[in-house]
């Protein structure tokens, strides 16, 4: 059964951007079911303070320097 609903222009634009190649119904159903889909990672954008992010990057660089590459022996 099909139902007609009204959305504000702002909500429509966000929903349209989120849906990708899926239907609006699929997008809304997946959101209501709590399934993770495209775009979810954006909610984490800016979650770390600058100092925290700099520390993470520094530690990653140090770890990469300490890592030893394994050679392949034939």
PyMOL Python script that loads the backbone (N, CA, C, O; Angstrom):
from pymol import cmd

cmd.read_pdbstr("""\
ATOM      1  N   UNK A   1       0.840  -1.162   0.000  1.00  0.00           N
ATOM      2  CA  UNK A   1       0.000   0.000   0.000  1.00  0.00           C
ATOM      3  C   UNK A   1       0.897   1.242   0.000  1.00  0.00           C
ATOM      4  O   UNK A   1       1.869   1.299   0.754  1.00  0.00           O
ATOM      5  N   UNK A   2       0.596   2.190  -0.800  1.00  0.00           N
ATOM      6  CA  UNK A   2       1.380   3.408  -0.931  1.00  0.00           C
ATOM      7  C   UNK A   2       0.717   4.527  -0.133  1.00  0.00           C
ATOM      8  O   UNK A   2      -0.502   4.692  -0.183  1.00  0.00           O
ATOM      9  N   UNK A   3       1.517   5.290   0.598  1.00  0.00           N
ATOM     10  CA  UNK A   3       1.041   6.448   1.363  1.00  0.00           C
ATOM     11  C   UNK A   3       1.789   7.681   0.893  1.00  0.00           C
ATOM     12  O   UNK A   3       2.958   7.601   0.516  1.00  0.00           O
ATOM     13  N   UNK A   4       1.136   8.788   0.916  1.00  0.00           N
ATOM     14  CA  UNK A   4       1.750  10.054   0.541  1.00  0.00           C
ATOM     15  C   UNK A   4       2.097  10.805   1.823  1.00  0.00           C
ATOM     16  O   UNK A   4       1.263  10.934   2.720  1.00  0.00           O
ATOM     17  N   UNK A   5       3.336  11.299   1.904  1.00  0.00           N
ATOM     18  CA  UNK A   5       3.765  12.080   3.063  1.00  0.00           C
ATOM     19  C   UNK A   5       4.356  13.392   2.569  1.00  0.00           C
ATOM     20  O   UNK A   5       4.741  13.508   1.406  1.00  0.00           O
ATOM     21  N   UNK A   6       4.425  14.371   3.448  1.00  0.00           N
ATOM     22  CA  UNK A   6       5.025  15.659   3.114  1.00  0.00           C
ATOM     23  C   UNK A   6       6.314  15.832   3.899  1.00  0.00           C
ATOM     24  O   UNK A   6       6.397  15.475   5.074  1.00  0.00           O
ATOM     25  N   UNK A   7       7.313  16.383   3.232  1.00  0.00           N
ATOM     26  CA  UNK A   7       8.607  16.660   3.853  1.00  0.00           C
ATOM     27  C   UNK A   7       8.984  18.099   3.565  1.00  0.00           C
ATOM     28  O   UNK A   7       8.617  18.647   2.525  1.00  0.00           O
ATOM     29  N   UNK A   8       9.711  18.709   4.479  1.00  0.00           N
ATOM     30  CA  UNK A   8      10.245  20.036   4.191  1.00  0.00           C
ATOM     31  C   UNK A   8      11.327  19.884   3.126  1.00  0.00           C
ATOM     32  O   UNK A   8      11.873  18.797   2.934  1.00  0.00           O
ATOM     33  N   UNK A   9      11.629  20.969   2.444  1.00  0.00           N
ATOM     34  CA  UNK A   9      12.670  20.934   1.415  1.00  0.00           C
ATOM     35  C   UNK A   9      14.008  20.499   2.006  1.00  0.00           C
ATOM     36  O   UNK A   9      14.759  19.758   1.371  1.00  0.00           O
ATOM     37  N   UNK A  10      14.304  20.955   3.211  1.00  0.00           N
ATOM     38  CA  UNK A  10      15.564  20.617   3.870  1.00  0.00           C
ATOM     39  C   UNK A  10      15.668  19.105   4.116  1.00  0.00           C
ATOM     40  O   UNK A  10      16.699  18.496   3.831  1.00  0.00           O
ATOM     41  N   UNK A  11      14.607  18.514   4.641  1.00  0.00           N
ATOM     42  CA  UNK A  11      14.603  17.076   4.925  1.00  0.00           C
ATOM     43  C   UNK A  11      14.665  16.282   3.626  1.00  0.00           C
ATOM     44  O   UNK A  11      15.370  15.276   3.549  1.00  0.00           O
ATOM     45  N   UNK A  12      13.938  16.723   2.611  1.00  0.00           N
ATOM     46  CA  UNK A  12      13.956  16.042   1.321  1.00  0.00           C
ATOM     47  C   UNK A  12      15.365  16.008   0.734  1.00  0.00           C
ATOM     48  O   UNK A  12      15.809  14.968   0.248  1.00  0.00           O
ATOM     49  N   UNK A  13      16.069  17.138   0.776  1.00  0.00           N
ATOM     50  CA  UNK A  13      17.426  17.201   0.229  1.00  0.00           C
ATOM     51  C   UNK A  13      18.365  16.253   0.964  1.00  0.00           C
ATOM     52  O   UNK A  13      19.186  15.578   0.342  1.00  0.00           O
ATOM     53  N   UNK A  14      18.241  16.203   2.299  1.00  0.00           N
ATOM     54  CA  UNK A  14      19.092  15.302   3.085  1.00  0.00           C
ATOM     55  C   UNK A  14      18.780  13.846   2.770  1.00  0.00           C
ATOM     56  O   UNK A  14      19.690  13.031   2.619  1.00  0.00           O
ATOM     57  N   UNK A  15      17.498  13.520   2.671  1.00  0.00           N
ATOM     58  CA  UNK A  15      17.083  12.152   2.373  1.00  0.00           C
ATOM     59  C   UNK A  15      17.522  11.744   0.973  1.00  0.00           C
ATOM     60  O   UNK A  15      17.967  10.616   0.761  1.00  0.00           O
ATOM     61  N   UNK A  16      17.398  12.653   0.029  1.00  0.00           N
ATOM     62  CA  UNK A  16      17.807  12.370  -1.344  1.00  0.00           C
ATOM     63  C   UNK A  16      19.311  12.114  -1.423  1.00  0.00           C
ATOM     64  O   UNK A  16      19.751  11.212  -2.137  1.00  0.00           O
ATOM     65  N   UNK A  17      20.095  12.899  -0.697  1.00  0.00           N
ATOM     66  CA  UNK A  17      21.548  12.711  -0.688  1.00  0.00           C
ATOM     67  C   UNK A  17      21.930  11.388  -0.026  1.00  0.00           C
ATOM     68  O   UNK A  17      22.899  10.748  -0.434  1.00  0.00           O
ATOM     69  N   UNK A  18      21.183  10.981   0.979  1.00  0.00           N
ATOM     70  CA  UNK A  18      21.471   9.759   1.721  1.00  0.00           C
ATOM     71  C   UNK A  18      21.098   8.508   0.942  1.00  0.00           C
ATOM     72  O   UNK A  18      21.734   7.468   1.110  1.00  0.00           O
ATOM     73  N   UNK A  19      20.090   8.588   0.103  1.00  0.00           N
ATOM     74  CA  UNK A  19      19.545   7.390  -0.528  1.00  0.00           C
ATOM     75  C   UNK A  19      20.424   6.790  -1.614  1.00  0.00           C
ATOM     76  O   UNK A  19      20.389   5.577  -1.823  1.00  0.00           O
ATOM     77  N   UNK A  20      21.209   7.601  -2.309  1.00  0.00           N
ATOM     78  CA  UNK A  20      22.045   7.048  -3.375  1.00  0.00           C
ATOM     79  C   UNK A  20      21.197   6.389  -4.440  1.00  0.00           C
ATOM     80  O   UNK A  20      20.293   7.020  -4.988  1.00  0.00           O
ATOM     81  N   UNK A  21      21.475   5.106  -4.749  1.00  0.00           N
ATOM     82  CA  UNK A  21      20.704   4.408  -5.781  1.00  0.00           C
ATOM     83  C   UNK A  21      19.549   3.583  -5.203  1.00  0.00           C
ATOM     84  O   UNK A  21      18.891   2.838  -5.929  1.00  0.00           O
ATOM     85  N   UNK A  22      19.308   3.716  -3.906  1.00  0.00           N
ATOM     86  CA  UNK A  22      18.185   3.010  -3.271  1.00  0.00           C
ATOM     87  C   UNK A  22      16.912   3.841  -3.398  1.00  0.00           C
ATOM     88  O   UNK A  22      16.965   5.026  -3.728  1.00  0.00           O
ATOM     89  N   UNK A  23      15.779   3.217  -3.137  1.00  0.00           N
ATOM     90  CA  UNK A  23      14.518   3.956  -3.146  1.00  0.00           C
ATOM     91  C   UNK A  23      14.387   4.736  -1.840  1.00  0.00           C
ATOM     92  O   UNK A  23      15.085   4.461  -0.864  1.00  0.00           O
ATOM     93  N   UNK A  24      13.485   5.708  -1.840  1.00  0.00           N
ATOM     94  CA  UNK A  24      13.225   6.462  -0.614  1.00  0.00           C
ATOM     95  C   UNK A  24      12.714   5.511   0.473  1.00  0.00           C
ATOM     96  O   UNK A  24      13.102   5.631   1.635  1.00  0.00           O
ATOM     97  N   UNK A  25      11.851   4.574   0.101  1.00  0.00           N
ATOM     98  CA  UNK A  25      11.310   3.620   1.084  1.00  0.00           C
ATOM     99  C   UNK A  25      12.414   2.785   1.724  1.00  0.00           C
ATOM    100  O   UNK A  25      12.425   2.590   2.940  1.00  0.00           O
ATOM    101  N   UNK A  26      13.339   2.294   0.909  1.00  0.00           N
ATOM    102  CA  UNK A  26      14.456   1.506   1.446  1.00  0.00           C
ATOM    103  C   UNK A  26      15.307   2.345   2.397  1.00  0.00           C
ATOM    104  O   UNK A  26      15.716   1.877   3.460  1.00  0.00           O
ATOM    105  N   UNK A  27      15.562   3.573   2.005  1.00  0.00           N
ATOM    106  CA  UNK A  27      16.390   4.460   2.819  1.00  0.00           C
ATOM    107  C   UNK A  27      15.737   4.737   4.169  1.00  0.00           C
ATOM    108  O   UNK A  27      16.395   4.665   5.207  1.00  0.00           O
ATOM    109  N   UNK A  28      14.461   5.049   4.156  1.00  0.00           N
ATOM    110  CA  UNK A  28      13.741   5.330   5.402  1.00  0.00           C
ATOM    111  C   UNK A  28      13.655   4.072   6.260  1.00  0.00           C
ATOM    112  O   UNK A  28      13.879   4.132   7.469  1.00  0.00           O
ATOM    113  N   UNK A  29      13.331   2.922   5.640  1.00  0.00           N
ATOM    114  CA  UNK A  29      13.243   1.666   6.390  1.00  0.00           C
ATOM    115  C   UNK A  29      14.576   1.331   7.057  1.00  0.00           C
ATOM    116  O   UNK A  29      14.611   0.969   8.233  1.00  0.00           O
ATOM    117  N   UNK A  30      15.676   1.451   6.303  1.00  0.00           N
ATOM    118  CA  UNK A  30      16.994   1.141   6.862  1.00  0.00           C
ATOM    119  C   UNK A  30      17.351   2.091   8.001  1.00  0.00           C
ATOM    120  O   UNK A  30      17.953   1.677   8.991  1.00  0.00           O
ATOM    121  N   UNK A  31      16.982   3.358   7.862  1.00  0.00           N
ATOM    122  CA  UNK A  31      17.246   4.326   8.926  1.00  0.00           C
ATOM    123  C   UNK A  31      16.439   3.997  10.174  1.00  0.00           C
ATOM    124  O   UNK A  31      16.952   4.087  11.289  1.00  0.00           O
ATOM    125  N   UNK A  32      15.189   3.619   9.993  1.00  0.00           N
ATOM    126  CA  UNK A  32      14.341   3.277  11.134  1.00  0.00           C
ATOM    127  C   UNK A  32      14.786   1.975  11.796  1.00  0.00           C
ATOM    128  O   UNK A  32      14.645   1.808  13.008  1.00  0.00           O
ATOM    129  N   UNK A  33      15.324   1.056  10.998  1.00  0.00           N
ATOM    130  CA  UNK A  33      15.816  -0.219  11.534  1.00  0.00           C
ATOM    131  C   UNK A  33      17.190  -0.081  12.166  1.00  0.00           C
ATOM    132  O   UNK A  33      17.679  -1.019  12.795  1.00  0.00           O
ATOM    133  N   UNK A  34      17.821   1.082  12.005  1.00  0.00           N
ATOM    134  CA  UNK A  34      19.133   1.315  12.599  1.00  0.00           C
ATOM    135  C   UNK A  34      20.278   0.717  11.814  1.00  0.00           C
ATOM    136  O   UNK A  34      21.387   0.608  12.337  1.00  0.00           O
ATOM    137  N   UNK A  35      20.042   0.328  10.575  1.00  0.00           N
ATOM    138  CA  UNK A  35      21.119  -0.238   9.764  1.00  0.00           C
ATOM    139  C   UNK A  35      22.084   0.864   9.364  1.00  0.00           C
ATOM    140  O   UNK A  35      21.671   1.981   9.055  1.00  0.00           O
ATOM    141  N   UNK A  36      23.378   0.541   9.371  1.00  0.00           N
ATOM    142  CA  UNK A  36      24.392   1.520   8.980  1.00  0.00           C
ATOM    143  C   UNK A  36      24.504   1.515   7.467  1.00  0.00           C
ATOM    144  O   UNK A  36      24.708   0.476   6.839  1.00  0.00           O
ATOM    145  N   UNK A  37      24.368   2.678   6.913  1.00  0.00           N
ATOM    146  CA  UNK A  37      24.474   2.836   5.467  1.00  0.00           C
ATOM    147  C   UNK A  37      25.405   3.986   5.153  1.00  0.00           C
ATOM    148  O   UNK A  37      25.976   4.600   6.054  1.00  0.00           O
ATOM    149  N   UNK A  38      25.555   4.274   3.881  1.00  0.00           N
ATOM    150  CA  UNK A  38      26.410   5.374   3.449  1.00  0.00           C
ATOM    151  C   UNK A  38      26.121   6.649   4.207  1.00  0.00           C
ATOM    152  O   UNK A  38      24.976   6.931   4.560  1.00  0.00           O
ATOM    153  N   UNK A  39      27.163   7.413   4.453  1.00  0.00           N
ATOM    154  CA  UNK A  39      27.003   8.707   5.088  1.00  0.00           C
ATOM    155  C   UNK A  39      27.107   8.683   6.598  1.00  0.00           C
ATOM    156  O   UNK A  39      27.315   9.726   7.217  1.00  0.00           O
ATOM    157  N   UNK A  40      26.964   7.509   7.209  1.00  0.00           N
ATOM    158  CA  UNK A  40      26.993   7.438   8.665  1.00  0.00           C
ATOM    159  C   UNK A  40      28.321   7.898   9.250  1.00  0.00           C
ATOM    160  O   UNK A  40      28.346   8.434  10.358  1.00  0.00           O
ATOM    161  N   UNK A  41      29.403   7.705   8.546  1.00  0.00           N
ATOM    162  CA  UNK A  41      30.708   8.080   9.074  1.00  0.00           C
ATOM    163  C   UNK A  41      30.812   9.590   9.298  1.00  0.00           C
ATOM    164  O   UNK A  41      31.620  10.047  10.107  1.00  0.00           O
ATOM    165  N   UNK A  42      30.009  10.348   8.592  1.00  0.00           N
ATOM    166  CA  UNK A  42      30.069  11.798   8.712  1.00  0.00           C
ATOM    167  C   UNK A  42      29.660  12.289  10.097  1.00  0.00           C
ATOM    168  O   UNK A  42      30.030  13.396  10.490  1.00  0.00           O
ATOM    169  N   UNK A  43      28.907  11.489  10.840  1.00  0.00           N
ATOM    170  CA  UNK A  43      28.519  11.938  12.178  1.00  0.00           C
ATOM    171  C   UNK A  43      29.732  12.001  13.113  1.00  0.00           C
ATOM    172  O   UNK A  43      29.661  12.602  14.185  1.00  0.00           O
ATOM    173  N   UNK A  44      30.832  11.387  12.707  1.00  0.00           N
ATOM    174  CA  UNK A  44      32.041  11.418  13.525  1.00  0.00           C
ATOM    175  C   UNK A  44      32.988  12.544  13.113  1.00  0.00           C
ATOM    176  O   UNK A  44      34.011  12.763  13.763  1.00  0.00           O
ATOM    177  N   UNK A  45      32.660  13.246  12.060  1.00  0.00           N
ATOM    178  CA  UNK A  45      33.510  14.321  11.573  1.00  0.00           C
ATOM    179  C   UNK A  45      33.662  15.394  12.650  1.00  0.00           C
ATOM    180  O   UNK A  45      32.671  15.934  13.141  1.00  0.00           O
ATOM    181  N   UNK A  46      34.897  15.697  13.010  1.00  0.00           N
ATOM    182  CA  UNK A  46      35.153  16.726  14.004  1.00  0.00           C
ATOM    183  C   UNK A  46      35.002  16.285  15.441  1.00  0.00           C
ATOM    184  O   UNK A  46      34.942  17.127  16.337  1.00  0.00           O
ATOM    185  N   UNK A  47      34.939  14.982  15.690  1.00  0.00           N
ATOM    186  CA  UNK A  47      34.690  14.486  17.046  1.00  0.00           C
ATOM    187  C   UNK A  47      35.905  14.679  17.963  1.00  0.00           C
ATOM    188  O   UNK A  47      35.750  14.842  19.173  1.00  0.00           O
ATOM    189  N   UNK A  48      37.128  14.659  17.378  1.00  0.00           N
ATOM    190  CA  UNK A  48      38.319  14.844  18.201  1.00  0.00           C
ATOM    191  C   UNK A  48      38.729  16.311  18.222  1.00  0.00           C
ATOM    192  O   UNK A  48      38.550  17.043  17.249  1.00  0.00           O
ATOM    193  N   UNK A  49      39.276  16.710  19.347  1.00  0.00           N
ATOM    194  CA  UNK A  49      39.862  18.046  19.426  1.00  0.00           C
ATOM    195  C   UNK A  49      41.176  18.011  18.650  1.00  0.00           C
ATOM    196  O   UNK A  49      41.764  16.947  18.458  1.00  0.00           O
ATOM    197  N   UNK A  50      41.623  19.161  18.216  1.00  0.00           N
ATOM    198  CA  UNK A  50      42.823  19.244  17.385  1.00  0.00           C
ATOM    199  C   UNK A  50      44.029  18.586  18.053  1.00  0.00           C
ATOM    200  O   UNK A  50      44.790  17.870  17.403  1.00  0.00           O
ATOM    201  N   UNK A  51      44.198  18.830  19.346  1.00  0.00           N
ATOM    202  CA  UNK A  51      45.341  18.257  20.064  1.00  0.00           C
ATOM    203  C   UNK A  51      45.258  16.727  20.093  1.00  0.00           C
ATOM    204  O   UNK A  51      46.274  16.047  19.952  1.00  0.00           O
ATOM    205  N   UNK A  52      44.064  16.196  20.274  1.00  0.00           N
ATOM    206  CA  UNK A  52      43.888  14.739  20.291  1.00  0.00           C
ATOM    207  C   UNK A  52      44.230  14.141  18.930  1.00  0.00           C
ATOM    208  O   UNK A  52      44.912  13.120  18.840  1.00  0.00           O
ATOM    209  N   UNK A  53      43.745  14.793  17.870  1.00  0.00           N
ATOM    210  CA  UNK A  53      44.014  14.295  16.523  1.00  0.00           C
ATOM    211  C   UNK A  53      45.509  14.342  16.217  1.00  0.00           C
ATOM    212  O   UNK A  53      46.053  13.398  15.644  1.00  0.00           O
ATOM    213  N   UNK A  54      46.171  15.426  16.591  1.00  0.00           N
ATOM    214  CA  UNK A  54      47.613  15.534  16.372  1.00  0.00           C
ATOM    215  C   UNK A  54      48.360  14.415  17.086  1.00  0.00           C
ATOM    216  O   UNK A  54      49.323  13.870  16.546  1.00  0.00           O
ATOM    217  N   UNK A  55      47.927  14.070  18.287  1.00  0.00           N
ATOM    218  CA  UNK A  55      48.559  12.981  19.049  1.00  0.00           C
ATOM    219  C   UNK A  55      48.346  11.637  18.351  1.00  0.00           C
ATOM    220  O   UNK A  55      49.263  10.818  18.288  1.00  0.00           O
ATOM    221  N   UNK A  56      47.159  11.412  17.835  1.00  0.00           N
ATOM    222  CA  UNK A  56      46.873  10.166  17.116  1.00  0.00           C
ATOM    223  C   UNK A  56      47.775  10.047  15.890  1.00  0.00           C
ATOM    224  O   UNK A  56      48.364   8.994  15.645  1.00  0.00           O
ATOM    225  N   UNK A  57      47.880  11.121  15.130  1.00  0.00           N
ATOM    226  CA  UNK A  57      48.726  11.119  13.930  1.00  0.00           C
ATOM    227  C   UNK A  57      50.182  10.878  14.310  1.00  0.00           C
ATOM    228  O   UNK A  57      50.872  10.110  13.640  1.00  0.00           O
ATOM    229  N   UNK A  58      50.660  11.520  15.371  1.00  0.00           N
ATOM    230  CA  UNK A  58      52.039  11.347  15.817  1.00  0.00           C
ATOM    231  C   UNK A  58      52.305   9.887  16.192  1.00  0.00           C
ATOM    232  O   UNK A  58      53.330   9.320  15.814  1.00  0.00           O
ATOM    233  N   UNK A  59      51.378   9.287  16.937  1.00  0.00           N
ATOM    234  CA  UNK A  59      51.553   7.895  17.345  1.00  0.00           C
ATOM    235  C   UNK A  59      51.523   6.946  16.146  1.00  0.00           C
ATOM    236  O   UNK A  59      52.272   5.970  16.111  1.00  0.00           O
ATOM    237  N   UNK A  60      50.676   7.223  15.178  1.00  0.00           N
ATOM    238  CA  UNK A  60      50.637   6.390  13.974  1.00  0.00           C
ATOM    239  C   UNK A  60      51.953   6.461  13.214  1.00  0.00           C
ATOM    240  O   UNK A  60      52.469   5.442  12.756  1.00  0.00           O
ATOM    241  N   UNK A  61      52.494   7.668  13.083  1.00  0.00           N
ATOM    242  CA  UNK A  61      53.770   7.827  12.374  1.00  0.00           C
ATOM    243  C   UNK A  61      54.894   7.096  13.095  1.00  0.00           C
ATOM    244  O   UNK A  61      55.735   6.469  12.452  1.00  0.00           O
ATOM    245  N   UNK A  62      54.917   7.171  14.433  1.00  0.00           N
ATOM    246  CA  UNK A  62      55.937   6.461  15.205  1.00  0.00           C
ATOM    247  C   UNK A  62      55.802   4.951  15.033  1.00  0.00           C
ATOM    248  O   UNK A  62      56.801   4.248  14.881  1.00  0.00           O
ATOM    249  N   UNK A  63      54.589   4.465  15.056  1.00  0.00           N
ATOM    250  CA  UNK A  63      54.359   3.028  14.884  1.00  0.00           C
ATOM    251  C   UNK A  63      54.818   2.556  13.520  1.00  0.00           C
ATOM    252  O   UNK A  63      55.393   1.475  13.394  1.00  0.00           O
ATOM    253  N   UNK A  64      54.569   3.356  12.506  1.00  0.00           N
ATOM    254  CA  UNK A  64      54.981   2.981  11.151  1.00  0.00           C
ATOM    255  C   UNK A  64      56.503   2.940  11.027  1.00  0.00           C
ATOM    256  O   UNK A  64      57.042   2.093  10.316  1.00  0.00           O
ATOM    257  N   UNK A  65      57.194   3.843  11.711  1.00  0.00           N
ATOM    258  CA  UNK A  65      58.658   3.853  11.671  1.00  0.00           C
ATOM    259  C   UNK A  65      59.227   2.598  12.333  1.00  0.00           C
ATOM    260  O   UNK A  65      60.245   2.064  11.893  1.00  0.00           O
ATOM    261  N   UNK A  66      58.560   2.131  13.401  1.00  0.00           N
ATOM    262  CA  UNK A  66      59.039   0.969  14.154  1.00  0.00           C
ATOM    263  C   UNK A  66      58.692  -0.357  13.469  1.00  0.00           C
ATOM    264  O   UNK A  66      59.307  -1.386  13.750  1.00  0.00           O
ATOM    265  N   UNK A  67      57.710  -0.324  12.575  1.00  0.00           N
ATOM    266  CA  UNK A  67      57.273  -1.557  11.934  1.00  0.00           C
ATOM    267  C   UNK A  67      58.382  -2.106  11.028  1.00  0.00           C
ATOM    268  O   UNK A  67      59.064  -1.356  10.330  1.00  0.00           O
ATOM    269  N   UNK A  68      58.538  -3.408  11.058  1.00  0.00           N
ATOM    270  CA  UNK A  68      59.535  -4.055  10.218  1.00  0.00           C
ATOM    271  C   UNK A  68      58.824  -4.769   9.083  1.00  0.00           C
ATOM    272  O   UNK A  68      57.864  -5.514   9.285  1.00  0.00           O
ATOM    273  N   UNK A  69      59.323  -4.518   7.893  1.00  0.00           N
ATOM    274  CA  UNK A  69      58.742  -5.177   6.725  1.00  0.00           C
ATOM    275  C   UNK A  69      59.272  -6.597   6.650  1.00  0.00           C
ATOM    276  O   UNK A  69      60.455  -6.850   6.876  1.00  0.00           O
ATOM    277  N   UNK A  70      58.398  -7.493   6.339  1.00  0.00           N
ATOM    278  CA  UNK A  70      58.803  -8.887   6.171  1.00  0.00           C
ATOM    279  C   UNK A  70      59.208  -9.132   4.741  1.00  0.00           C
ATOM    280  O   UNK A  70      58.506  -8.753   3.803  1.00  0.00           O
ATOM    281  N   UNK A  71      60.335  -9.764   4.587  1.00  0.00           N
ATOM    282  CA  UNK A  71      60.786 -10.118   3.239  1.00  0.00           C
ATOM    283  C   UNK A  71      60.202 -11.445   2.806  1.00  0.00           C
ATOM    284  O   UNK A  71      59.838 -12.275   3.639  1.00  0.00           O
ATOM    285  N   UNK A  72      60.115 -11.637   1.540  1.00  0.00           N
ATOM    286  CA  UNK A  72      59.611 -12.889   0.994  1.00  0.00           C
ATOM    287  C   UNK A  72      60.824 -13.722   0.567  1.00  0.00           C
ATOM    288  O   UNK A  72      61.666 -13.263  -0.205  1.00  0.00           O
ATOM    289  N   UNK A  73      60.896 -14.923   1.070  1.00  0.00           N
ATOM    290  CA  UNK A  73      62.015 -15.779   0.660  1.00  0.00           C
ATOM    291  C   UNK A  73      61.486 -16.897  -0.237  1.00  0.00           C
ATOM    292  O   UNK A  73      60.458 -17.515   0.037  1.00  0.00           O
ATOM    293  N   UNK A  74      62.208 -17.123  -1.285  1.00  0.00           N
ATOM    294  CA  UNK A  74      61.792 -18.140  -2.250  1.00  0.00           C
ATOM    295  C   UNK A  74      62.616 -19.350  -2.156  1.00  0.00           C
ATOM    296  O   UNK A  74      62.396 -20.305  -2.901  1.00  0.00           O
TER     297      UNK A  74
END
""", "prot")
cmd.dss("prot")
cmd.show_as("cartoon", "prot")
cmd.util.cbc("prot")
cmd.orient("prot")
